[in-house]
Amino acid sequence: MTDPIVVAEGLHKSYGSTHALRGLDLTVPKGTVCGLLGPNGAGKTTAVRILATLSEPDAGHARVAGHDVVREAGEVRKRIGLAGQYAAVDEKLTGRANLRMFARLCHLSRREAHRRADELLERLGLVDAADRRVSGYSGGMRRRLDLVTSLILRPEVLFLDEPTTGLDPRSRGEIWDNVRELVAQGSTVLLTTQYLDEADQLADDIAVVDHGQVIATGTPDELKATIGDRLDVVLDDPAALRPAVTVLKALAGTDPTTSGADRLSVALPGRGLRLAEIVRELDRAGVAAADVRLRRPTLDEVFLRLTDRKELVR
């Protein structure tokens, strides 16, 4: 078992009458990506702010890279990087000038700041745009530049708070590749996101947060296994929807969800069912199906089940 590099125990944080965190516990092994998932207002960003020493908890404690985030905040800051939800770069400067400025703010010498900026521009594929003003960058390029600035001090732990919000699929994929490269080189990443496919792609482990607490943890596959396989049925005739609902409810022990008048989906019990058995029961009820298939649940479905939400808030 890899030693944890981030440990939070019993974190509480309130803003007036709003309880953002209600005893949050979290452990992140070194050299992994941990996805922190949850709906808006669940407490994800508050947890990141405490771990990154931007806010202090009302109760509980946390350690990052072996240092207490309150008593040893200065030591923690030497070991972390943070990229927030919006690119924090100066649009009037070039990409290279931004990096040199941030490096100098991190107390690097002028020579070292120039060397480090060039190194990072090469590493994240921004050399061709390095001497253009940031105002002319695409959204994806700005997010990558923001990610680069968080790497100036070679952080042991990198906090990414919804790093791909608002980006197109290609730009998101580029950010994902950058994150994978960072972890391969030894960094640990704590990623908050509302894009479930992002967590599925990147995270070694996932912590689901709701109402200020971690309510489930595990790998993406482990979390999917907790709600069992899904059965999807497409009917030949929408008129058979009602008897099909009755059959699937009897097989699964829970009400199926419907999509339109001819599609049903239901989580199957842990014991599992064979397709032949399912088709046989539908035939007995006089339900003709155009398609019947079993599949693993998506992370979206796991999220909705765990948080008891009817829809995801993007």
Buried (B, 14 or more C-beta within 10 A) or exposed (E): EEEBBBBBEBBBBBEEEEBBBBBBBBBBBBBBBBBBBBBEBBBBBBBBBBBBBBBEBBEBBBBBBBBBBBEBBEBBBEBBBBBBBEBBBEEEBBBBBBBBBBBBEBEBEEEEBBBBBBBBBEBBBBEEBBEBBBEEBEBBBBBBBBBBBBBBBEBBBBBBBBBBBEBEEEBBBBBBEBBBEBBEEEBBBBBBBBBBBBBBBBBBBBBBBBBBBBBBBBEBEEBBBEBBBBBBBBBEEEEBBEBBBEBBBEBBEEEBBBEEEBBBBBBBEEEEBEEEEBBEBBEEBEBEBEEBEBEBBBBEBBBBBBBEEEEBEE
